[in-house]
Every structure is written in structure tokens, then in C-alpha cells.
């Protein structure tokens, strides 16, 4: 298989690219190396892939780059490039979210529909499209009611995939990811900050009272879902939940990170932020049925793997 991975220097993108290369596939990794966080961390993500004959890296912006030079020669596109994060999506930065999450997705899809044989695109959507789940876990047929501007851009991205599937037969799969954690995680994410706090870094900023629940999903399980979605027999623009199997409150996560790190996590309490939902929880029965996928890495094992990665990076840099 020949694949294009957008956002290949990021957290999930680099993990997907590494897994594909390890399985013998040829991968083009495209990343803009935006300033969302330090470049050296992205270079660290790509370090195991540098020099591998099955991997070619392109530093480019999806909006400005001539995607036809790549899209026409691949079988599948894993579209993970995005401006992520809920809290920064308010205010002046929203224009950047629109550019990187909506306009860039449109550019990619337009390049795909112009290809002689449009490749399948596997899109990294988000649990943020749902908003608060209400009475039960979020299912793919639920009405989408995002509670923050980031979620709005992810809904718009999904809608673009539906439009291009209906009008141009661009094949696609929309994976709605629930709070991904593990080695390589972005430094703005909660689990990263928790581990760093336990290892001697700044106290963890806890927004609200800590009762808010999140469904945490190990990055290795997410990678398997992407790989399965690349070849599964699915209808156009099929949406599937990818989630870790249990929703836990932040107070419990803080305790479990402390156990994994062997030290308590210092916490700095802050007021709740607009756009934060009370609960994320997923119904993954459709994903199991359509992909044969279930999560296999439990939260405690995943946290131990992430702590080990933090220690390894700290020792090396």
C-alpha cells in the first residue's frame, strides 16, 4: 500500500506513519510544522522514521502545496493534519482553526476528486462533534451539537467529506476519536501535563471541580483503527467512534497518573472554562461490527507506557 499521512509529525500522525512503515508500506508524510508547539517535539516524533527507505517527508502547508503531485500516486490518505485543542479555539484564533481544519480539508478533498482514481481518505474527526452526550454514550447517529468552535470545525470537516462522497465519489471513513493519550502526546493535552507534573514539572491546571469525565483512548488502539479503516468494506463517509472503553473522572485520572509515575500529581485548581463538556463517553458497537476493532490497552497500562516515554525523552534531551 502507498499512503499519504497529513500531520505526520504530530502525535497520532507520526504513530500511524510509523506503524505503516513497520508493516512494509510506502509512506509520504506531509506536515507544515506549525508553531502550535515546539518544533523539536515534532522532530522527535519523526526521529525513528528519518532515513527509512519506506518514508518520505514533505514540509508543506496543505492549503499552499500542490497536492496533486502526491494524491494521484497513493492508495489511501490518512488525514490527521489539524489545529487541535478546545480552549484556544475561541476568539481571534478561530480563523486559524478554519484555515487548518476546514479550508485545508477542502483542498485535500478537491485534489482527491481530481485524481484519476480518488484514494480513500481516513479522516481524524473528534468526539467534540457531539457536545455533551446527555443520557447515554454518544452514538454515530446522534445529532451533532458541538459546544466549542473547535468542534464546529470538525463538524464542517465531516460535512465536506459527505459532500465529496455524494458528488464526486471520493471514498472516506470518518473516525471520531475520544481523548487520545500515550507516547508522543502533544504538550497541551491533559495527560501530558499530568505526567510532567508528577515528574517534577509545573502543577497540573485542573479546570472545574474534577468531576468531568473523559473517555481515554490509547494511541496504539487508535492506530489499529486507522489501519483497519483503510481497507474495510464501508460505505461513503461512514462515521465510526474510536474510544478506549471506559469514561473516568479527572480526579480518578490524576490518581492513576500518580500511581503510574510513582509520585503524586501537584494540582492547581482553576475555574471551569467555556466549551468544556461534562462527559465524553462512546458507544463503539458500530466500530466493532464494521471494523472488527475493540480497544486492547487498558488505561493503567497505557499510562505506564506514557510515563516511560516521558522519562526516555527527558533523558535524551
PERA-V377507 format. One record per backbone hydrogen bond with DSSP energy under -1.0 kcal/mol. NH is the residue of the N-H (numbers start at 1). CO is the residue of the C=O. If there is no record, write none. Layout:
BEGIN
NH;CO / NH;CO
END
This chain:
BEGIN
3;26 / 4;76 / 5;28 / 6;78 / 7;30 / 8;30 / 10;7 / 14;10 / 15;11 / 16;12 / 17;13 / 18;14 / 19;15 / 20;16 / 21;17 / 22;18 / 23;19 / 24;21 / 25;20 / 26;1 / 27;54 / 28;3 / 29;56 / 30;5 / 31;58 / 43;39 / 44;40 / 45;41 / 46;42 / 47;43 / 49;46 / 50;46 / 52;49 / 55;52 / 56;27 / 58;29 / 60;31 / 65;61 / 67;65 / 69;66 / 70;67 / 71;67 / 73;70 / 74;71 / 75;2 / 76;2 / 77;120 / 78;4 / 79;122 / 80;6 / 80;78 / 89;86 / 90;87 / 94;91 / 97;93 / 98;94 / 99;95 / 100;96 / 101;97 / 102;98 / 103;98 / 104;99 / 106;102 / 107;103 / 108;104 / 109;105 / 110;106 / 111;107 / 112;108 / 113;109 / 114;110 / 115;112 / 120;75 / 121;171 / 122;77 / 123;173 / 124;79 / 125;123 / 125;175 / 127;177 / 129;126 / 130;127 / 138;281 / 142;139 / 152;148 / 153;149 / 154;150 / 155;151 / 156;152 / 157;153 / 158;154 / 159;155 / 160;156 / 161;157 / 162;158 / 163;159 / 164;160 / 165;161 / 166;162 / 167;163 / 168;164 / 170;164 / 173;121 / 174;238 / 175;123 / 176;240 / 177;125 / 178;242 / 181;217 / 185;182 / 189;186 / 193;189 / 194;190 / 195;191 / 196;192 / 197;193 / 198;194 / 199;195 / 200;197 / 201;196 / 204;266 / 206;268 / 208;270 / 213;278 / 214;248 / 217;179 / 219;181 / 222;218 / 223;219 / 224;220 / 225;221 / 226;222 / 227;223 / 228;224 / 229;225 / 230;226 / 231;228 / 232;228 / 234;232 / 238;172 / 238;235 / 240;174 / 242;176 / 248;214 / 250;212 / 251;210 / 253;249 / 254;250 / 255;251 / 256;252 / 257;253 / 258;254 / 259;255 / 260;256 / 261;257 / 262;258 / 263;258 / 268;204 / 270;206 / 276;273 / 283;138 / 288;284 / 289;285 / 290;286 / 291;287 / 292;288 / 302;298 / 303;299 / 304;300 / 305;301 / 306;302 / 307;303 / 308;304 / 309;305 / 310;306 / 311;307 / 312;308 / 313;309 / 314;310 / 315;311 / 316;312 / 317;313
END
